[in-house]
């Protein structure tokens, strides 16, 4: 597997500019067409507006691409023969010279390989509500990847208390950006606390720098809630999730297909409001990640 850089990302790297990694699975599998294209546009614009450069990670013809763009990006947005790739799948898809959209776990592995410090996503995976042993690979990668990860918490379809417990066990520091609570992706309030609260991108960058100086191997997970105008009602989301779980049980959906199935079911149950919330949180997280990346670049 070779490491390749997109044109803009390569220029930014050469100039020492701030770069924010983005996952490609949310574009190739997570969001419906054409909302995936809107998400890509909004995330890129938010990062550029803060003075940083976006770099979507992906596997293209078996190579690790940092800065997916042009025809390759178009192909991923159209979903032409693009597989969903977790960290464990990277060697296999490299050998088979395939195209793969990187999940959170795979993007973290790509960040480590490419030397990228900041990654923005929507919501991380975690411990599923059922079956009890179903746990996202995102958690293990967060425990061994020294990267700042900006997100809106863990996806609402998950067991959030169990997910927080696993993050603690894995040594992952969870910082609430201007909040004392762990947000629930579509919802801003969960009643669950975070390791600590931070109120600026500069403070996040300083904490990450201190973590690196101590040789800490784990990620710094930064969570920020959606604004109240966009966030969904807790009870509405919980009813939608419970209904979606029943649908999944009846349909026999398990494994890698469970999360997209549940998210699609929640979207239907909320009349599309969850999709709009998803787009908003992706844009918001990209903007904060860019601020952190700029602070880190300035202190390098």
PAGU-364085 format. One line per 10 residues: number of its first residue (from 1); their letters; for each residue x, y, z of C-alpha. Coordinates in steps of 0.5 Angstrom, whole numbers. Example, Ala and Ser with C-alpha at 12.3 -4.5 7.8 and 13.67 -1.06 7.14 Angstrom:
1> AS> 25 -9 16 ~ 27 -2 14
END
This chain:
1> XXXXXXXXXX> 0 0 0 ~ 3 7 -2 ~ 1 13 1 ~ -2 18 -4 ~ -3 26 -3 ~ -9 30 -6 ~ -7 36 -10 ~ -9 41 -4 ~ -7 37 2 ~ 0 36 -1
11> XXXXXXXXXX> 1 43 -2 ~ -2 44 5 ~ 3 39 8 ~ 9 42 4 ~ 7 49 7 ~ 6 47 14 ~ -1 49 14 ~ -6 46 18 ~ -10 40 16 ~ -16 36 18
21> XXXXXXXXXX> -18 29 16 ~ -25 27 14 ~ -28 20 14 ~ -30 18 7 ~ -35 13 9 ~ -40 18 12 ~ -40 20 4 ~ -40 13 1 ~ -45 9 6 ~ -47 14 11
31> XXXXXXXXXX> -51 19 8 ~ -56 18 2 ~ -55 21 -4 ~ -55 27 -6 ~ -54 29 2 ~ -47 26 2 ~ -45 31 -3 ~ -48 37 1 ~ -44 34 7 ~ -38 34 3
41> XXXXXXXXXX> -39 41 1 ~ -41 44 8 ~ -35 41 11 ~ -30 43 6 ~ -33 50 7 ~ -33 50 14 ~ -25 48 15 ~ -23 53 9 ~ -27 59 13 ~ -22 57 19
51> XXXXXXXXXX> -16 57 15 ~ -15 50 15 ~ -15 45 9 ~ -19 39 9 ~ -17 32 7 ~ -22 26 6 ~ -18 19 7 ~ -20 13 3 ~ -17 7 0 ~ -16 8 -8
61> XXXXXXXXXX> -14 2 -12 ~ -11 0 -6 ~ -7 6 -4 ~ -8 10 2 ~ -11 17 -1 ~ -10 23 4 ~ -14 28 0 ~ -19 25 -4 ~ -21 29 -10 ~ -23 30 -17
71> XXXXXXXXXX> -26 24 -21 ~ -24 19 -15 ~ -28 24 -10 ~ -34 24 -15 ~ -34 16 -16 ~ -34 15 -8 ~ -40 20 -8 ~ -44 16 -13 ~ -42 10 -10 ~ -39 6 -16
81> XXXXXXXXXX> -36 0 -13 ~ -34 3 -6 ~ -33 -2 0 ~ -34 0 7 ~ -27 -1 10 ~ -25 -1 18 ~ -18 -1 20 ~ -18 -9 20 ~ -20 -9 13 ~ -14 -4 10
91> XXXXXXXXXX> -9 -9 9 ~ -14 -14 5 ~ -16 -8 1 ~ -9 -6 -1 ~ -7 -13 -3 ~ -14 -13 -8 ~ -12 -6 -10 ~ -20 -4 -9 ~ -23 2 -7 ~ -25 3 0
101> XXXXXXXXXX> -29 9 4 ~ -26 9 11 ~ -30 9 17 ~ -28 12 24 ~ -23 7 26 ~ -20 6 19 ~ -19 14 19 ~ -16 14 25 ~ -11 9 23 ~ -10 13 16
111> XXXXXXXXXX> -8 19 21 ~ -3 15 24 ~ 0 13 18 ~ 0 20 15 ~ 2 24 21 ~ -5 28 21 ~ -6 30 28 ~ -14 33 28 ~ -20 29 25 ~ -27 31 25
121> XXXXXXXXXX> -33 26 24 ~ -40 26 26 ~ -41 21 31 ~ -37 15 34 ~ -39 8 34 ~ -39 5 41 ~ -43 -1 45 ~ -49 -3 41 ~ -55 -4 45 ~ -56 -11 42
131> XXXXXXXXXX> -53 -16 42 ~ -49 -14 48 ~ -43 -16 45 ~ -43 -12 39 ~ -38 -6 40 ~ -35 -2 34 ~ -28 -2 32 ~ -28 5 33 ~ -27 5 41 ~ -21 0 40
141> XXXXXXXXXX> -17 5 35 ~ -19 11 39 ~ -15 7 45 ~ -9 7 41 ~ -9 13 36 ~ -6 19 38 ~ -11 24 35 ~ -15 30 36 ~ -22 27 34 ~ -28 32 34
151> XXXXXXXXXX> -35 29 34 ~ -42 30 37 ~ -41 24 42 ~ -43 17 40 ~ -49 16 35 ~ -56 16 39 ~ -57 9 37 ~ -52 6 42 ~ -52 4 49 ~ -48 11 51
161> XXXXXXXXXX> -47 10 58 ~ -43 3 56 ~ -40 7 51 ~ -37 12 56 ~ -35 6 61 ~ -31 3 55 ~ -28 10 53 ~ -25 10 60 ~ -23 3 60 ~ -19 5 54
171> XXXXXXXXXX> -16 11 57 ~ -19 16 52 ~ -20 23 55 ~ -27 26 53 ~ -27 33 53 ~ -34 37 53 ~ -33 43 48 ~ -37 48 52 ~ -41 43 55 ~ -41 39 62
181> XXXXXXXXXX> -45 33 58 ~ -43 28 53 ~ -48 29 47 ~ -52 24 44 ~ -51 26 37 ~ -58 28 35 ~ -59 30 42 ~ -55 35 46 ~ -57 33 53 ~ -56 26 55
191> XXXXXXXXXX> -55 27 63 ~ -48 23 62 ~ -42 27 64 ~ -35 28 61 ~ -28 28 63 ~ -27 35 63 ~ -30 42 60 ~ -26 46 55 ~ -28 53 52 ~ -23 54 47
201> XXXXXXXXXX> -19 51 41 ~ -13 53 44 ~ -14 50 50 ~ -16 43 46 ~ -9 44 43 ~ -5 45 49 ~ -9 39 52 ~ -7 35 46 ~ 0 37 46 ~ 1 35 54
211> XXXXXXXXXX> -2 28 52 ~ 3 28 47 ~ 9 30 51 ~ 7 24 56 ~ 7 19 51 ~ 0 18 51 ~ -2 13 46 ~ -10 14 46 ~ -14 20 42 ~ -17 26 45
221> XXXXXXXXXX> -24 26 44 ~ -27 33 44 ~ -35 33 44 ~ -39 38 42 ~ -47 39 42 ~ -51 41 37 ~ -55 48 38 ~ -61 47 41 ~ -65 50 34 ~ -62 44 31
231> XXXXXXXXXX> -62 38 36 ~ -68 33 37 ~ -72 32 43 ~ -69 27 47 ~ -76 23 47 ~ -77 23 40 ~ -70 20 38 ~ -71 15 44 ~ -78 13 41 ~ -75 13 34
241> XXXXXXXXXX> -69 8 36 ~ -73 3 40 ~ -78 3 33 ~ -71 2 29 ~ -69 -4 34 ~ -75 -8 33 ~ -75 -7 25 ~ -67 -9 25 ~ -69 -15 29 ~ -75 -17 25
251> XXXXXXXXXX> -71 -16 19 ~ -65 -20 22 ~ -60 -14 21 ~ -53 -15 24 ~ -46 -13 24 ~ -43 -8 19 ~ -50 -6 16 ~ -54 -5 23 ~ -51 2 24 ~ -54 5 17
261> XXXXXXXXXX> -60 1 18 ~ -62 4 24 ~ -60 11 22 ~ -64 10 16 ~ -70 8 20 ~ -69 14 25 ~ -69 19 19 ~ -76 16 17 ~ -79 16 24 ~ -77 23 25
271> XXXXXXXXXX> -79 26 18 ~ -72 27 16 ~ -70 32 22 ~ -65 27 24 ~ -61 28 17 ~ -61 35 17 ~ -58 35 24 ~ -53 30 22 ~ -51 35 16 ~ -51 41 21
281> XXXXXXXXXX> -46 37 26 ~ -42 35 21 ~ -41 42 19 ~ -40 44 26 ~ -35 39 28 ~ -31 41 22 ~ -30 48 24 ~ -28 47 31 ~ -23 41 28 ~ -20 47 24
291> XXXXXXXXXX> -19 52 29 ~ -16 46 33 ~ -11 44 27 ~ -9 52 26 ~ -7 52 34 ~ -3 46 33 ~ 0 49 27 ~ 2 55 30 ~ 5 52 36 ~ 9 47 32
END
